[in-house]
Amino acid sequence: MEQRLKESVGVLMAHIIKIDNRDIEKEMPIFCDIMGTNFNCSQEEAEEILHKTINKEYNLDEYLDTINVALCEDKISKFHLLEQLNHVIYSDTISPNDYKVFDEIKEKLFTCK
């Protein structure tokens, strides 16, 4: 489950970078720091997760479901995850869509199944 959670969080963070067409190399240090701190990812592993996510199609809801199941009763971890997602958002130019997406993610994370 930890590997699935790591991948799901990675996709969630990479999603913000992808939808805004942000400079991947500029965002890479923030992404790697978050993944390294929370999942002991090496730089290479975090970079691989980011590049893989940027270059593939995915259903974000499936990854949010995985996070939600893993952290269903752990609201502190969910708030921490949202804080990190916010960090990715404000690391570059913020668009109105960024916080629309943030609010949608927040709502889904706090709806336990």
C-alpha positions as CSV (number, residue, x, y, z in Angstrom):
1,M,0.0,0.0,0.0
2,E,2.9,2.4,0.7
3,Q,4.1,2.1,-2.9
4,R,0.6,2.8,-4.2
5,L,0.3,5.8,-1.9
6,K,3.7,7.1,-2.9
7,E,2.7,6.8,-6.6
8,S,-0.7,8.4,-6.0
9,V,0.8,11.4,-4.1
10,G,3.4,11.8,-6.9
11,V,0.7,11.9,-9.5
12,L,-1.3,14.4,-7.5
13,M,1.7,16.7,-7.2
14,A,2.7,16.2,-10.8
15,H,-0.9,16.9,-11.9
16,I,-0.6,20.6,-10.9
17,I,2.6,20.9,-12.8
18,K,1.1,19.2,-15.9
19,I,-2.2,21.0,-16.1
20,D,-0.4,24.4,-15.9
21,N,2.2,23.5,-18.5
22,R,4.9,24.5,-15.9
23,D,8.6,24.2,-16.6
24,I,9.3,20.7,-15.3
25,E,13.0,21.4,-14.6
26,K,12.1,24.4,-12.6
27,E,9.5,22.5,-10.6
28,M,11.7,19.4,-10.2
29,P,13.5,20.5,-6.9
30,I,10.2,21.2,-5.1
31,F,8.7,17.9,-6.4
32,C,11.8,15.9,-5.4
33,D,11.9,17.6,-2.0
34,I,8.3,16.7,-1.2
35,M,8.6,13.1,-2.4
36,G,12.0,12.7,-0.6
37,T,10.7,14.0,2.6
38,N,7.5,12.1,2.7
39,F,8.4,8.8,1.0
40,N,12.2,8.6,1.2
41,C,12.3,8.8,-2.6
42,S,15.7,9.3,-4.2
43,Q,16.1,12.2,-6.6
44,E,16.1,9.7,-9.5
45,E,13.0,8.0,-8.3
46,A,11.1,11.3,-7.9
47,E,12.2,12.5,-11.3
48,E,11.1,9.3,-12.8
49,I,7.6,9.6,-11.2
50,L,7.3,13.2,-12.4
51,H,8.4,12.5,-16.0
52,K,6.3,9.4,-16.2
53,T,3.2,11.3,-15.0
54,I,3.8,14.3,-17.3
55,N,3.9,11.9,-20.3
56,K,0.9,9.7,-19.6
57,E,-2.8,9.8,-19.5
58,Y,-4.3,9.0,-16.1
59,N,-7.5,9.3,-14.1
60,L,-6.8,11.5,-11.2
61,D,-9.8,10.3,-9.3
62,E,-8.3,6.8,-9.1
63,Y,-5.2,8.2,-7.4
64,L,-7.3,10.4,-5.1
65,D,-9.3,7.3,-4.1
66,T,-6.1,5.5,-3.2
67,I,-4.9,8.4,-1.1
68,N,-8.3,8.7,0.5
69,V,-8.5,5.0,1.4
70,A,-4.9,5.1,2.8
71,L,-5.5,8.3,4.8
72,C,-9.2,8.1,5.4
73,E,-9.1,8.7,9.2
74,D,-5.8,10.6,9.2
75,K,-7.0,14.2,8.7
76,I,-3.6,15.7,9.8
77,S,-1.8,13.9,7.0
78,K,-4.5,15.1,4.5
79,F,-4.0,18.6,5.6
80,H,-0.2,18.2,5.3
81,L,-0.7,16.9,1.8
82,L,-2.9,19.9,0.9
83,E,-0.2,22.2,2.3
84,Q,2.4,20.6,0.1
85,L,0.1,20.7,-2.9
86,N,-0.4,24.4,-2.2
87,H,3.4,24.8,-2.1
88,V,3.6,23.4,-5.6
89,I,0.8,25.7,-6.7
90,Y,2.4,28.9,-5.4
91,S,5.9,28.0,-6.6
92,D,5.1,29.5,-9.9
93,T,2.5,31.8,-11.5
94,I,-0.9,31.0,-10.0
95,S,-3.9,30.8,-12.3
96,P,-7.5,30.9,-11.2
97,N,-7.8,27.3,-12.3
98,D,-5.1,26.2,-9.8
99,Y,-7.3,26.9,-6.8
100,K,-10.4,25.5,-8.5
101,V,-8.5,22.2,-8.9
102,F,-7.2,22.6,-5.3
103,D,-10.7,22.9,-4.0
104,E,-11.9,19.9,-6.0
105,I,-9.0,17.8,-4.6
106,K,-9.7,19.0,-1.1
107,E,-13.3,18.0,-1.3
108,K,-12.5,14.6,-2.6
109,L,-9.8,14.0,0.0
110,F,-12.2,14.7,2.8
111,T,-14.9,12.4,1.6
112,C,-14.1,9.0,3.1
113,K,-15.6,6.0,1.4
